[in-house]
Amino acid sequence: MTTKRRSIALFRACSALAGVALIAGCASTPESVAPKSNGWVKDEVSDSYVFGYPLVLMDVSRAAATGSAPGQAAPNTLRHAQSLPPVGASNPPEPNLDTLVSSGWLDLGSEPVLISLPDTHGRYMDARALDMWTNVVWSTASQSSERANGLKAQTIAFVPAGWKGTLPARVKRVDVSTRYAWFLARIQTRGGADLNAVRRLQRGLRVAPLSAWDAHGKRAAQADAPAGAGLSGDPVATGTPASQVAALDANGFFSRLALAMEDNAPVPDDQHALKILGDIGVHAGDAAQLPSGSKDTAMVSAGLADGRTRIATPPSNLLAGNGWTWIGDDAGNYGPDYALRAYAAWTSPGLPTSRDEVRARVTQDADGHALNGANRYVIHFTAKQMPPVRGFWSITAYTTNGALDGDAPVRIAFGDRNGAHRNRDGSIDVHVSADRPRGGGNWVPVPQGDFRLVLRMYAPKPQATDGSWQPPAVERQ
């Protein structure tokens, strides 16, 4: 299934690039044969925006999160969420109510950086690291059979490209092609007094460059980053990086992209995308020199607008069923599928692989009407239709801009780990409404206006991503 979808994506990508090449070829035709066209400028700016968006977003996020200002942390340190996000939280979008997150930006410019994970003693935990193009270079997905019952203590070394040296014994090596990497670890919590147990595990997370470790694999003394009391959900950075990127004009965006590529080079398979960038005057390490003729300027603006629209448009190779959509097996490992990679970065910064987590979204009921808190809904999971997970699952409601409802009387994500009541036949009816249903069980509280639902499946089984399983429809009562 994965191979088929990737083949389709490659065909679509190659077809699109071929079209651009054809337009570019026509543009070079002598004027005696045909009028010179600059339509290629719009197409190549748009294609290049889609290609470069993940790197620019990551670069802006890293710059906003690292430093000495309040809310920032130095590179190669972790900030720990100490509480679940408050009502009304929207940064990052769709904040997570199932876990506390530890997050940090790694600088591999001079040497490897090592991270130690503690033994969680049966508590669910996952961790991952992304390169600057949002590809997941390492995660605990390979330990999926174990993660449902916790992780064992382990140390991972993130190594810069071309580094030759010796690592401490029993340390797993992970090569990273970009200078910077983003590390996240999530520990499951039920909130309340349970948060204290998670905080103790967070203190067991250790990160330091190789030079701070001795030959026995012990971390030398190093000050920890201050606890991030305001850090919650899946943090991207302090501020709103996506809004900052959206505010960049064409010169600002492509200059940022060019400078970021100097330390974070694309992979060899991206040569055609780099050629297109060169066509519009974008080269690694240099300020962008975009086409600036009287007609070209308008084409650049049009291409920028088109690129912004494309990254927010669901690609055709998303999985879909009963109104829900989600990214399948290609999550976190996008290859040349630049459209899917950009969409994932725009909707879910830091998205893990499909073996770590699946996030399915729905905005409409079974009849195609927008979900609205003025109505009551039911999601009926038959005994054979439960979300296929090795870990656990939950459903959370958000406003249309991805915020937790600021007027909600409670702040919960309903799931199989917080008292789900089954019917006699083993099925589960999940009640979705603004007001607590009669009996109060299996309830997802929602905003009064339009909203969306996110179904999270932690350590999912293959059925969740190969298209053989679908979430049930949201039925209006």
Solvent accessible surface area in square Angstrom, and as a share of the most:
residue,aa,sasa,rsa
1,M,122,0.54
2,T,43,0.25
3,T,107,0.62
4,K,134,0.57
5,R,18,0.07
6,R,65,0.24
7,S,58,0.37
8,I,78,0.40
9,A,3,0.02
10,L,67,0.34
11,F,147,0.61
12,R,98,0.36
13,A,26,0.20
14,C,79,0.47
15,S,53,0.34
16,A,53,0.41
17,L,35,0.17
18,A,60,0.46
19,G,30,0.29
20,V,10,0.06
21,A,53,0.41
22,L,125,0.62
23,I,64,0.33
24,A,32,0.25
25,G,40,0.39
26,C,73,0.44
27,A,7,0.05
28,S,89,0.57
29,T,40,0.23
30,P,86,0.54
31,E,134,0.60
32,S,109,0.71
33,V,111,0.64
34,A,40,0.31
35,P,120,0.76
36,K,139,0.59
37,S,52,0.34
38,N,35,0.18
39,G,27,0.26
40,W,47,0.16
41,V,1,0.00
42,K,74,0.31
43,D,44,0.23
44,E,3,0.01
45,V,0,0.00
46,S,2,0.01
47,D,24,0.12
48,S,3,0.02
49,Y,3,0.01
50,V,5,0.03
51,F,3,0.01
52,G,0,0.00
53,Y,5,0.02
54,P,0,0.00
55,L,0,0.00
56,V,0,0.00
57,L,5,0.02
58,M,6,0.03
59,D,13,0.07
60,V,6,0.04
61,S,1,0.00
62,R,47,0.17
63,A,47,0.36
64,A,20,0.15
65,A,12,0.09
66,T,22,0.13
67,G,33,0.31
68,S,120,0.78
69,A,51,0.40
70,P,131,0.82
71,G,34,0.32
72,Q,41,0.18
73,A,10,0.08
74,A,53,0.41
75,P,62,0.39
76,N,23,0.12
77,T,18,0.10
78,L,8,0.04
79,R,36,0.13
80,H,24,0.11
81,A,0,0.00
82,Q,44,0.20
83,S,46,0.30
84,L,21,0.11
85,P,1,0.01
86,P,82,0.51
87,V,67,0.38
88,G,37,0.36
89,A,18,0.14
90,S,49,0.32
91,N,64,0.33
92,P,8,0.05
93,P,53,0.33
94,E,11,0.05
95,P,0,0.00
96,N,0,0.00
97,L,12,0.06
98,D,11,0.06
99,T,1,0.00
100,L,2,0.01
101,V,0,0.00
102,S,1,0.01
103,S,11,0.07
104,G,6,0.05
105,W,9,0.03
106,L,0,0.00
107,D,32,0.16
108,L,1,0.00
109,G,49,0.47
110,S,101,0.65
111,E,41,0.18
112,P,0,0.00
113,V,1,0.00
114,L,0,0.00
115,I,0,0.00
116,S,21,0.14
117,L,3,0.02
118,P,22,0.14
119,D,44,0.23
120,T,4,0.02
121,H,153,0.68
122,G,44,0.42
123,R,47,0.17
124,Y,1,0.00
125,M,0,0.00
126,D,1,0.01
127,A,0,0.00
128,R,1,0.00
129,A,0,0.00
130,L,0,0.00
131,D,9,0.05
132,M,0,0.00
133,W,7,0.02
134,T,9,0.05
135,N,30,0.16
136,V,13,0.07
137,V,46,0.26
138,W,17,0.06
139,S,14,0.09
140,T,0,0.00
141,A,7,0.05
142,S,86,0.56
143,Q,42,0.19
144,S,11,0.07
145,S,94,0.60
146,E,58,0.26
147,R,0,0.00
148,A,23,0.18
149,N,113,0.58
150,G,3,0.02
151,L,1,0.01
152,K,124,0.53
153,A,70,0.54
154,Q,44,0.20
155,T,24,0.14
156,I,1,0.00
157,A,0,0.00
158,F,0,0.00
159,V,0,0.00
160,P,22,0.14
161,A,73,0.57
162,G,70,0.67
163,W,47,0.16
164,K,184,0.78
165,G,48,0.46
166,T,120,0.70
167,L,34,0.17
168,P,15,0.09
169,A,67,0.52
170,R,222,0.81
171,V,24,0.14
172,K,113,0.48
173,R,101,0.37
174,V,13,0.08
175,D,83,0.43
176,V,1,0.01
177,S,66,0.43
178,T,3,0.02
179,R,85,0.31
180,Y,24,0.09
181,A,0,0.00
182,W,1,0.00
183,F,0,0.00
184,L,0,0.00
185,A,0,0.00
186,R,0,0.00
187,I,1,0.01
188,Q,8,0.04
189,T,6,0.03
190,R,153,0.56
191,G,12,0.11
192,G,62,0.59
193,A,91,0.70
194,D,32,0.17
195,L,21,0.10
196,N,75,0.39
197,A,23,0.18
198,V,0,0.00
199,R,63,0.23
200,R,145,0.53
201,L,25,0.13
202,Q,2,0.01
203,R,142,0.52
204,G,29,0.28
205,L,5,0.02
206,R,77,0.28
207,V,9,0.05
208,A,0,0.00
209,P,27,0.17
210,L,34,0.17
211,S,90,0.58
212,A,20,0.16
213,W,26,0.09
214,D,68,0.35
215,A,93,0.72
216,H,149,0.66
217,G,20,0.19
218,K,134,0.57
219,R,55,0.20
220,A,49,0.38
221,A,109,0.85
222,Q,68,0.30
223,A,87,0.68
224,D,87,0.45
225,A,14,0.11
226,P,99,0.62
227,A,62,0.48
228,G,4,0.03
229,A,81,0.62
230,G,74,0.71
231,L,14,0.07
232,S,14,0.09
233,G,1,0.01
234,D,11,0.06
235,P,9,0.06
236,V,12,0.07
237,A,13,0.10
238,T,62,0.36
239,G,34,0.33
240,T,66,0.38
241,P,4,0.02
242,A,45,0.35
243,S,66,0.42
244,Q,80,0.36
245,V,1,0.00
246,A,56,0.43
247,A,86,0.66
248,L,46,0.23
249,D,90,0.47
250,A,10,0.08
251,N,87,0.45
252,G,26,0.25
253,F,1,0.00
254,F,0,0.00
255,S,26,0.17
256,R,76,0.28
257,L,0,0.00
258,A,0,0.00
259,L,97,0.48
260,A,7,0.05
261,M,5,0.02
262,E,117,0.53
263,D,63,0.33
264,N,2,0.01
265,A,55,0.42
266,P,22,0.14
267,V,70,0.40
268,P,110,0.69
269,D,120,0.62
270,D,5,0.03
271,Q,111,0.49
272,H,86,0.38
273,A,7,0.05
274,L,50,0.25
275,K,127,0.54
276,I,8,0.04
277,L,1,0.01
278,G,24,0.23
279,D,57,0.30
280,I,1,0.01
281,G,15,0.15
282,V,3,0.02
283,H,101,0.45
284,A,58,0.45
285,G,23,0.22
286,D,82,0.43
287,A,61,0.48
288,A,11,0.08
289,Q,135,0.60
290,L,19,0.09
291,P,28,0.17
292,S,98,0.63
293,G,34,0.33
294,S,108,0.70
295,K,153,0.65
296,D,32,0.17
297,T,75,0.43
298,A,58,0.45
299,M,53,0.23
300,V,10,0.06
301,S,65,0.42
302,A,34,0.26
303,G,0,0.00
304,L,13,0.07
305,A,54,0.42
306,D,52,0.27
307,G,0,0.00
308,R,84,0.31
309,T,86,0.50
310,R,88,0.32
311,I,6,0.03
312,A,36,0.28
313,T,70,0.41
314,P,78,0.49
315,P,14,0.09
316,S,90,0.58
317,N,16,0.08
318,L,24,0.12
319,L,15,0.07
320,A,64,0.50
321,G,9,0.08
322,N,72,0.37
323,G,51,0.49
324,W,0,0.00
325,T,51,0.29
326,W,6,0.02
327,I,22,0.11
328,G,4,0.04
329,D,42,0.22
330,D,6,0.03
331,A,3,0.02
332,G,0,0.00
333,N,72,0.37
334,Y,3,0.01
335,G,44,0.42
336,P,40,0.25
337,D,8,0.04
338,Y,33,0.12
339,A,39,0.30
340,L,3,0.02
341,R,7,0.02
342,A,0,0.00
343,Y,24,0.09
344,A,2,0.02
345,A,3,0.03
346,W,110,0.38
347,T,25,0.14
348,S,4,0.03
349,P,20,0.12
350,G,3,0.03
351,L,14,0.07
352,P,0,0.00
353,T,15,0.09
354,S,9,0.06
355,R,137,0.50
356,D,1,0.01
357,E,3,0.01
358,V,3,0.02
359,R,19,0.07
360,A,0,0.00
361,R,42,0.15
362,V,2,0.01
363,T,71,0.41
364,Q,87,0.38
365,D,8,0.04
366,A,50,0.39
367,D,107,0.55
368,G,39,0.37
369,H,106,0.47
370,A,57,0.44
371,L,0,0.00
372,N,40,0.20
373,G,7,0.06
374,A,89,0.69
375,N,31,0.16
376,R,111,0.41
377,Y,2,0.01
378,V,23,0.13
379,I,0,0.00
380,H,74,0.33
381,F,0,0.00
382,T,57,0.33
383,A,52,0.40
384,K,200,0.85
385,Q,43,0.19
386,M,31,0.14
387,P,7,0.04
388,P,15,0.10
389,V,23,0.13
390,R,95,0.35
391,G,11,0.11
392,F,4,0.02
393,W,8,0.03
394,S,3,0.02
395,I,0,0.00
396,T,2,0.01
397,A,9,0.07
398,Y,0,0.00
399,T,34,0.20
400,T,86,0.50
401,N,108,0.55
402,G,0,0.00
403,A,10,0.08
404,L,9,0.05
405,D,22,0.12
406,G,48,0.47
407,D,125,0.65
408,A,22,0.17
409,P,106,0.67
410,V,45,0.26
411,R,93,0.34
412,I,70,0.35
413,A,12,0.09
414,F,8,0.03
415,G,2,0.02
416,D,57,0.29
417,R,72,0.26
418,N,74,0.38
419,G,69,0.67
420,A,30,0.23
421,H,123,0.55
422,R,124,0.45
423,N,52,0.26
424,R,260,0.95
425,D,104,0.54
426,G,19,0.18
427,S,2,0.01
428,I,2,0.01
429,D,38,0.20
430,V,0,0.00
431,H,64,0.29
432,V,0,0.00
433,S,3,0.02
434,A,13,0.10
435,D,88,0.46
436,R,132,0.48
437,P,16,0.10
438,R,247,0.90
439,G,83,0.80
440,G,19,0.19
441,G,37,0.35
442,N,15,0.08
443,W,9,0.03
444,V,0,0.00
445,P,15,0.09
446,V,6,0.03
447,P,7,0.04
448,Q,119,0.53
449,G,35,0.33
450,D,68,0.35
451,F,3,0.01
452,R,45,0.16
453,L,0,0.00
454,V,0,0.00
455,L,0,0.00
456,R,2,0.01
457,M,0,0.00
458,Y,0,0.00
459,A,0,0.00
460,P,5,0.03
461,K,78,0.33
462,P,78,0.49
463,Q,78,0.35
464,A,0,0.00
465,T,7,0.04
466,D,47,0.24
467,G,31,0.30
468,S,83,0.53
469,W,21,0.07
470,Q,77,0.34
471,P,0,0.00
472,P,10,0.07
473,A,21,0.16
474,V,0,0.00
475,E,82,0.37
476,R,131,0.48
477,Q,132,0.59
